[in-house]
């Protein structure tokens, strides 16, 4: 598997998004207002963080959407 430095953006806060919040993928998707497939693709590194998703995650985690976009830009 190809390793990236920096890490894939969702690896940075997957614990907050799913694990430590004790949410399933479906519950996280419902809270973010997206499909569970979208979250699954995101946390499994099949898709990147787009601006709309950055906004949703930043609201959910009380972070900056710019942070998520910068993490994605650095990863790309």
N, C-alpha and C positions, 0 to 999 in steps of 0.2 A: 504494500500500500504506500502510495506517495505521501510523504510527510511534509507538511507546510509549517513554516515559521514566519509569521504568526499563525496561531491556531485558527480553525474555523470559528467564526463569531459566536455561534450558538454553543460551542463547547465551553466558551468562557462563562456563560450564565445558564447552561442547561440545568444545573443544579437548582438555581432559583426558579427557572421557568417551569420545571416539572417536578424534580425530586424533592427539594426542601419544602415546596408548597404542597406536597402530598397530592398532586393532581395527576390524573391520567392524561394521556394525549387528548382524548375527547373533551375532558373538562377544561384543559388549557385552551383548546380550540374554541370552545364555547365562550370562555371569558375574553378571548381575543377577538371574537366575532369572525372566525375563519373556519374552514373545514378541518376536520381531523387529518385529512390527507395532506393539507398544507403544512401543518405542524409536524407531521411525521416526516415529510420530505425535508423540512428545515432541520430538524434535530438529527436526521440521518445523513446530513451533508449532501442531499440530492439537489438542493436549490439554495440560492443565496438570499440574503436579506435585501429586499426591495424597499424603496422609500415608505410605501404604505405599511408594510410589515414592521419597519423600524419604528414608526409612530405608534403602532399598536403595542409593540413590546415595551417601548419606553413608557407608555402610560401604565401598562400592567406592572412594570418593575420600578416605576418612578425613577427613570433614568433619562438621559438625553437621547433623542432620536439621532442626533448627529454622531454620538458615540458609536451607535450601531452601524451607521453608514460608513464611518471611518474604519471600524473594524473590518467591515466587508471589503472596503477599498484596499486596505492593507493586505488582506487575505488574497484578493484577486491579483 
